[in-house]
Amino acid sequence: MGGHGDRRGFEVESSRVILDDFFKVEEVVFRRRNKDGQLAEPQRNLSLERGDSVAALLHNVDTDRVILVDQFRYPAHASGGWVIETVAGIIDPSETPDDAIRRETLEETGYRLGNIRHLATFYASPGGSSEQIHLYFAEVTNAIRVGAGGGLPQEGEDISLREYSPRALADALAAGEFKDAKTLIAVLWFLGRQEMGTI
């Protein structure tokens, strides 16, 4: 048994779901093959299974402002809980990643996306979670803001928009204001493109 792109393989000796709620936690005992081809000793691993998600950095070309969102994230409560991040959300089973980012952007910011650019798909934390994030970039205009945003109250969301000029974005990055990995990736990509003059 082996994963996509795995040349050495692994064997699962046992697996069980130890939590099945909003997300699942699976306990697995497996043996992977070492570089010499021999099976290693059994290892126990917990894997958080929450599905894949989407995220997007928005740039309003009318105002030359990058749009992020600010919302409370309980797991980040040790740092105050309020996190400035890209638009983001989990992909519903019936959705494609493109569909999901259009829905999440409309819910959180009120912008109805036109063209979107896929930047990367990456694991959020491969040591403990199977989640992959599909990261996008989209240019928006004032004309395509069709709602107030703010998230869905029935999901407990209370989202505020944060808008940054490119200079203010760079200053906020340097000041350590962004603690979220997908946001750091997107902001660094944007500022690099700005520096090269390709945005």
N, C-alpha and C positions, 0 to 999 in steps of 0.2 A: 504494500500500500504506500503511495507517495503523493505528495502535493504537486501542483502545477510548477514545473520548472525544477523539481527536486531530482537530482541525479543519484542520490544515495538511498533515499527512501527511509521509511520508518514503519514500525509495527505497533498497533494499538493493542494493549493487553486487556484493558478494561476501560469502560467509560460509563458515567452516570450523570444525570442532571441533578444538582443539589439545590438549585433555586430556579423556579420558573414563574416569573412575574413580569414586570415591564420589560425586563431583560432576563436572560438565562445565564446561569453559571454552570459550566460543565467541568466535572472532575475526570481527568484522563490519566491513565498510567500507560506510558509508551516507551518504546525503545527505538532510538534512531541509530542509523549506521554512521560510524566514524569515518574519517577520511580514508582509513585502510580497508574499509568495506565490512569490518566486523560490527556486530550489534553491540551497542553500549549497554550498560546496566539500566534497568527500568527507572524511569523518572516520573514523578507525579507532577501534574500541571493543572492549574485552574484556568479556564478560558471564559472570559466574558463574551457572551453572544448577544449583541443588541441590534444586529443588522447594520447595513451601511448607511452613510449619511452624505449630505451635500453641504457645500458652503460657497459663498460668493463675495468677492470684493466688488463694490459698486463705485463707479466714477461718474459724477454728474458733470457732463461736458459744458453745460450752460454756466455753471457756477465754479467749475474747476475745483470741486470738493470731492474727497473720498468719503463714502458713507459707510459707517460701522454702526453697530447696535450695542446698547448697554442693557444688561439684564442680570438678574440675580441667579446665581448657580450655586446651589447648596454645597456640592463637593468642594467648592473653592472658598468655603466660609472662613477658613483659617487666614485668608488674605482679605477678608471683608465680605466676600460673596458676590459683589458686583463686578462683572467681567465685561470689558469692551472687546468686541469680537466681530468677525464677519457675520453676515446673515448665515444661518445654518439650521439644519433639521434632519430628521431621520427619513429615509426613503420608505414610503408606504409600499406594501407588497404589490399593489397594482400599478406602480409608477416606474418610469425610467428615471435615471438621475436628472436628465434635462427637465422632465416634468416636475420633479420634486423641487428643484431650485427655483423654478418659475413660481410654484405655489408658495414656497417659503418666503421668497422675496416680496411677493404681493402681501402676504399676511403680516410680515414684520416691518416693511417699509412703505407699502402702498404703491411701489413701482411695478408696472406690468412690463416685464422684460421682453425685448425684441431679440436682437442677436446676442448670443452668449459665447464665450470662449472658454473651452476646457483647458485648464492649466496643468493639472496633475491628478492622479489618484494614488493615495498612499495610506499605509496603515497608521492609525492614530497612536497605538501603543502595542506593537506586535508581541511584546513579552507577556501580555495579559489579556488582549482582546483581539477578536477577529475583525473588528470594525475597520472598514476602509472609508476614507473621505474622498469624495469627488469634488475638487476645488475648481471654481470658475471665476472669470472676470467678466464684467458687463459694463458697458457705457450706457448711461441713462440720461434723460433730459427731463426738464420740468413738465413737458407735455405728456409724458407717460406716467406721471404720478397720479393715479386714479383713486387713491384711498389714503387714509391717515396712517395706516400701519399700526404698530404697537403690539402686534401679536394677537392671540386668541384668548380672551378672558376665560373661556371654559376650560382652557388648558393651564390656567394660572399664570399666563404670561403678562408681563408689564414691561414692555420694551420701549426704550427711548432711542432716538437716533442721535448719533454723534458725527459731525461733519468736520473734515480737516482739509485745509489747503495742503498741497504737497509739502511745503516747508513745515507747517504745523505737524503733519504726519511724521516727518523725519525727526522733529524735535521730540514728539511723544515717544517714538521708538527709542531714541537715545536716552530718554528719561526713564525707560523701563516700564512704561504704562501698559504695554501689551504683554499679558501673561499666557495667552492662548496660542498653542503651536500653529494651528491652521491660519490664524491671523498673522502671526509672525512671518510665515511662509508667504502669504499673500502680500503683505506690506513690503517685505524685502523685494519680492518680484516687481511690484509696482514702482518702487523707488529706483530700482535698477533700470527698469525700462525708461523711466523719466530721465535718468542721468544719460542714457544712451540716445534720448530723443526719439524713442519708438512708440511713445504713447502721446 
